[in-house]
Amino acid sequence: MKNTELFYTELGKLLYAVAMADGKISTEERKVLSELISQRLLQKENDKDEFGTNEAWFTQFSFDTSEDQMLTTEDAYDTFIDYCKQYKYDISDEEISRCLKLSDVLADSYRHVNNKENKLLSKLRNHLLNLQASLLIF
């Protein structure tokens, strides 16, 4: 059985890393994150935790917790990649696509994608596409 709570928790860390890539999180990035969760994640997720909270909200909780803990961009990103490696057979192509799309939108939300964000997004694409390719090899 798939653990959607863990996926959304790790997605929150990834989006934190993207927002923090330039060293600060803007008000616009916070606003866009909330919109992404409301418009793109909540509608696709039916699972709820024991308190009745849609598990897609774990993305926001994890983002906020990463910020409170003052995680570095690298630590947050590496945690997400470690999750992907550990659960590579459980992550769907749709989830990989969602991670890439949400990261792109968030990076573009404040004065477009800067050089640091672009490097992180390229690295992310490379990791996730290599992950997908490795699953095709028997």
BELCOR-V496187 format. One record per run of one state. SS is the DSSP state (helix for helix, strand for strand, loop for the rest). FROM is the first residue (numbers start at 1). TO is the last residue. If there is no record, write none. Layout:
{{SS,FROM,TO} {SS,FROM,TO}}
//
This chain:
{{loop,1,3} {helix,4,20} {loop,21,26} {helix,27,41} {loop,42,47} {strand,48,48} {loop,49,53} {strand,54,54} {helix,55,68} {loop,69,72} {helix,73,86} {loop,87,92} {helix,93,108} {loop,109,114} {helix,115,136} {loop,137,138}}
//
